[in-house]
Amino acid sequence: MKPISIVIPLYRCEKSIPELVGRLKKTLSKISNNFEIIMINDFSPLSDWNIVETEAKMDKRIKGINFSRNFGQHYAITAGLEFASGDYIVVMDGDLQDQPEEILNLYNKIEEGYDIVFAKRRNRQDHFFKKLGSKFFYKILSYLTNTEQNSEIANFGIYDRKVIDSIIQMNDSVKYFPTMVRWVGFKKSSIYVAHSERPEGNSSYNFKSLLNLAFNVILSFSNKPLRLTVKLGLIISSVSFLSVLFFLYKFFIGDIEVLGYTSLIISIWLLSGVIITFLGMVGLYIGKIFDQVKGRPNYIINNKLNF
């Protein structure tokens, strides 16, 4: 059997970790005894790391990475991927919404010859507005990044070693695992899995953080917004040119003696707004270039366990 690595980012998951570890061990033992469970504490304000330390003392197959501060879920996933040693890597959340028992089904599917098997959430157990926002976000992301995105699919899935190696080579300053997986290609499949309600607490993603994530991902993975602004500029220029011809015609036939104040003000405000919008869009991309060229590390590790 091929060795398997389980990568789990943690943030406010203290109450679910012991149950998660127990269920993972029970499930993975049906596949292979050669496995590791890598838990990455993204500077949780709760006792996540203390519980990981306790579990790691009892079983050396449980490994821990503790960040020096909060870097974000997808940077925690990146750290886990870089330290994972398995031929197959499973990425899942630590709040028990992703069911450990489904790993067996994911494993059986990837053994059919696939490189990636996504877990599609059947009857997603999130509130209505989060599901609606997620669906809208993935449609926009799919359009702007020219990749196929699906709101039923998040991080949960099983990935071949070569897929993970390709993702690790991506030097993007902004990390977003689902888009990175789509971008690298390879042979993909998906299966429906059970999705559970979060047993304790709420998601760390609020509307503001989701909006920031959306902007960062779109700007980092696509230049399509810039191309859309060029198209919009051409459309406005064409309409303006036709308007000029129309008003010149009206002037020469004597229908207009004094140009209207209203049309002048509207033109000024419209074009000023368009120009400012375009400059803002360019400025955002320049900001992303600035972040990239600084070359700062994606994360900083405070300490590690069992590596």
C-alpha positions in Angstrom: 0.0 0.0 0.0 1.2 3.5 -0.8 2.0 5.8 2.2 -0.7 8.4 2.8 -0.5 11.9 4.3 -3.4 13.7 5.8 -3.0 17.5 5.8 -5.4 19.4 8.2 -5.3 23.2 8.9 -6.5 24.1 12.3 -8.2 27.2 13.6 -10.6 27.1 16.6 -10.9 23.3 16.3 -9.9 22.3 19.8 -13.0 20.3 20.6 -13.0 18.3 17.4 -9.4 17.3 17.3 -9.5 14.2 19.6 -12.5 12.8 17.8 -11.0 13.6 14.4 -7.8 11.8 15.2 -9.6 8.7 16.5 -11.8 8.5 13.4 -8.9 9.1 11.1 -6.8 6.3 12.7 -9.7 3.9 12.4 -10.4 4.7 8.8 -6.7 4.8 7.6 -5.9 1.5 9.3 -8.3 -0.1 6.7 -6.1 1.2 3.9 -2.5 1.1 5.3 -0.6 1.4 8.5 1.9 3.6 6.7 0.2 7.0 7.2 0.9 10.4 8.8 -1.5 13.0 10.1 -0.1 16.5 9.7 -2.0 19.2 11.7 -1.1 22.8 11.1 -2.1 25.3 13.8 -2.8 28.6 12.2 -2.2 30.5 15.5 -5.6 29.6 16.9 -6.6 31.6 20.0 -7.9 28.4 21.5 -6.1 25.3 22.8 -5.7 23.7 19.4 -1.9 23.4 19.6 -1.9 22.0 23.2 -4.2 19.2 22.0 -2.0 18.5 19.0 0.9 18.2 21.3 -1.0 15.7 23.5 -2.0 13.6 20.5 1.5 13.7 19.0 3.1 12.4 22.3 0.8 9.3 22.1 1.4 8.6 18.4 4.4 9.6 16.4 2.4 9.3 13.2 0.6 12.5 14.3 2.8 15.5 13.3 2.3 19.2 14.2 3.3 22.5 12.7 2.7 25.6 14.8 2.7 29.0 13.0 4.2 32.1 14.6 1.0 34.1 13.8 -2.2 33.7 11.8 -1.3 33.4 8.1 -4.6 32.0 6.8 -6.1 28.6 6.0 -4.5 28.1 2.5 -1.0 29.0 3.8 -1.5 26.4 6.5 -2.4 23.9 3.7 0.7 24.9 1.8 2.9 24.2 4.8 1.3 20.8 5.3 1.8 19.9 1.6 5.5 21.0 1.7 6.1 18.7 4.7 4.0 15.8 3.6 5.9 12.6 2.5 3.0 10.4 1.3 2.5 9.2 -2.2 -1.2 10.2 -1.7 -2.1 13.3 0.1 -5.5 14.0 1.6 -6.5 17.6 2.4 -9.4 18.2 4.7 -10.7 20.6 7.3 -10.4 20.1 11.0 -13.9 20.9 12.2 -15.4 17.5 11.4 -17.6 18.8 8.5 -15.4 16.7 6.3 -16.0 13.1 7.3 -12.8 11.0 7.9 -14.7 7.8 6.8 -15.1 9.2 3.3 -11.3 9.0 2.8 -11.8 5.3 2.1 -14.1 6.1 -0.8 -11.7 8.7 -2.1 -8.8 6.2 -2.0 -10.7 3.5 -3.8 -11.6 6.1 -6.6 -8.0 7.4 -7.1 -6.8 3.8 -7.3 -8.8 3.5 -10.5 -6.1 5.6 -12.2 -6.9 9.2 -11.4 -4.4 11.8 -10.1 -7.0 13.9 -8.3 -10.3 12.9 -6.7 -12.4 15.8 -5.4 -15.0 15.3 -2.6 -18.3 16.9 -3.7 -20.4 17.9 -0.7 -23.9 16.4 -0.9 -26.5 18.4 1.0 -23.9 21.0 2.2 -24.5 21.7 5.8 -24.0 25.5 5.8 -26.5 28.3 6.2 -28.3 29.7 3.2 -26.4 32.9 2.7 -23.0 31.2 2.9 -24.0 28.6 0.3 -25.5 31.4 -1.9 -22.4 33.5 -1.6 -20.1 30.6 -2.3 -22.0 29.7 -5.4 -21.8 33.3 -6.7 -18.1 33.5 -5.8 -17.2 30.3 -7.7 -19.2 31.4 -10.8 -17.3 34.7 -10.9 -14.0 33.0 -10.1 -14.6 30.4 -12.9 -15.3 33.2 -15.4 -12.4 35.4 -14.5 -9.8 32.7 -14.1 -10.9 30.6 -17.1 -10.9 27.5 -14.9 -13.8 25.2 -13.9 -14.9 25.9 -10.4 -17.7 24.2 -8.4 -19.2 25.4 -5.2 -19.8 21.8 -4.1 -16.0 21.2 -4.0 -13.8 22.8 -1.4 -10.4 21.6 -0.1 -11.4 18.0 0.7 -10.0 15.5 -1.7 -7.1 13.1 -2.4 -4.2 14.0 -4.6 -1.3 12.1 -6.2 2.2 13.1 -5.2 3.0 14.6 -8.6 0.0 16.9 -8.3 1.2 18.2 -4.9 4.8 18.6 -6.2 3.4 20.7 -9.0 1.4 22.9 -6.6 4.5 23.4 -4.4 6.4 24.7 -7.3 3.9 27.5 -7.8 5.5 30.6 -6.5 2.4 32.7 -6.1 2.3 35.1 -3.1 -1.4 34.5 -2.7 -2.3 30.9 -2.1 -5.7 29.4 -2.8 -5.7 25.7 -2.9 -8.8 24.9 -5.0 -7.7 27.2 -7.8 -4.1 25.9 -7.7 -5.3 22.3 -8.0 -7.5 23.2 -11.0 -4.6 25.1 -12.7 -2.0 22.3 -12.6 -4.2 20.0 -14.7 -3.8 16.2 -14.5 -6.6 13.5 -14.6 -9.5 14.5 -12.3 -12.6 12.8 -11.0 -15.0 13.5 -8.1 -17.4 11.6 -5.9 -20.2 12.7 -3.6 -19.5 12.6 0.1 -21.5 13.2 3.2 -21.1 16.7 4.7 -21.8 17.4 8.4 -22.7 20.4 10.4 -19.9 22.0 12.4 -20.2 20.5 15.9 -18.9 23.5 17.7 -18.5 27.2 17.0 -18.8 29.1 13.7 -16.6 29.3 10.7 -13.7 31.7 10.9 -14.7 33.2 7.6 -17.1 36.2 7.8 -18.4 38.3 5.0 -15.4 40.7 5.1 -12.8 38.0 5.1 -14.6 36.1 2.2 -14.7 39.4 0.2 -11.0 40.0 0.8 -10.2 36.4 -0.2 -12.3 36.8 -3.4 -10.4 40.0 -4.4 -7.0 38.5 -3.7 -7.7 35.3 -5.5 -9.2 36.9 -8.6 -6.4 39.5 -8.9 -3.7 36.9 -8.3 -4.9 34.2 -10.6 -6.2 36.2 -13.5 -5.5 39.4 -15.6 -9.0 39.1 -17.1 -10.3 42.1 -15.1 -7.7 44.3 -16.8 -8.8 43.0 -20.2 -12.4 43.6 -19.4 -11.6 47.3 -18.5 -9.9 47.6 -21.9 -13.1 46.3 -23.6 -15.3 48.6 -21.5 -13.1 51.5 -22.5 -13.4 50.7 -26.2 -17.2 50.4 -25.8 -17.4 53.8 -24.0 -15.1 55.4 -26.6 -17.3 54.0 -29.5 -20.5 55.3 -27.8 -18.8 58.7 -27.2 -17.7 58.9 -30.9 -21.2 58.1 -32.1 -22.6 60.7 -29.7 -20.2 63.3 -31.1 -21.3 62.6 -34.6 -25.0 62.8 -33.6 -24.6 66.1 -31.8 -22.5 67.6 -34.6 -25.2 66.6 -37.1 -27.9 68.2 -34.9 -25.7 71.4 -34.5 -25.2 71.8 -38.3 -28.9 71.4 -39.1 -29.7 74.0 -36.5 -31.5 71.8 -33.9 -29.0 72.8 -31.2 -28.1 76.4 -30.6 -26.6 76.0 -27.1 -25.0 72.8 -25.9 -26.8 71.4 -22.8 -25.4 71.8 -19.3 -26.9 68.4 -18.3 -25.1 66.4 -21.0 -21.9 68.1 -20.2 -22.0 67.3 -16.5 -23.1 63.7 -17.1 -20.2 63.3 -19.5 -17.7 64.7 -17.0 -18.9 62.5 -14.1 -19.2 59.4 -16.3 -15.7 59.6 -17.8 -14.1 60.7 -14.5 -15.7 57.6 -12.8 -14.5 55.3 -15.5 -10.9 56.7 -15.4 -10.7 56.5 -11.6 -12.0 52.9 -11.8 -9.5 51.9 -14.4 -6.7 53.5 -12.4 -7.8 51.7 -9.3 -7.8 48.4 -11.1 -4.3 49.0 -12.4 -3.2 50.1 -8.9 -4.5 46.8 -7.4 -2.4 44.8 -9.8 0.7 46.9 -9.1 0.1 46.2 -5.4 0.1 42.5 -6.1 3.3 42.8 -8.1 4.8 44.7 -5.1 3.8 41.9 -2.8 5.3 39.3 -5.1 8.7 40.9 -5.6 9.2 41.4 -1.9 9.8 37.7 -1.7 8.6 37.3 1.9 8.0 33.7 3.2 4.5 32.4 2.8 4.5 31.4 6.5 6.8 31.3 9.6 6.9 28.2 11.7 7.3 28.6 15.5 7.9 24.9 16.2 7.2 21.4 14.8 6.4 18.0 16.3 7.5 14.5 15.2 9.3 15.5 12.0 
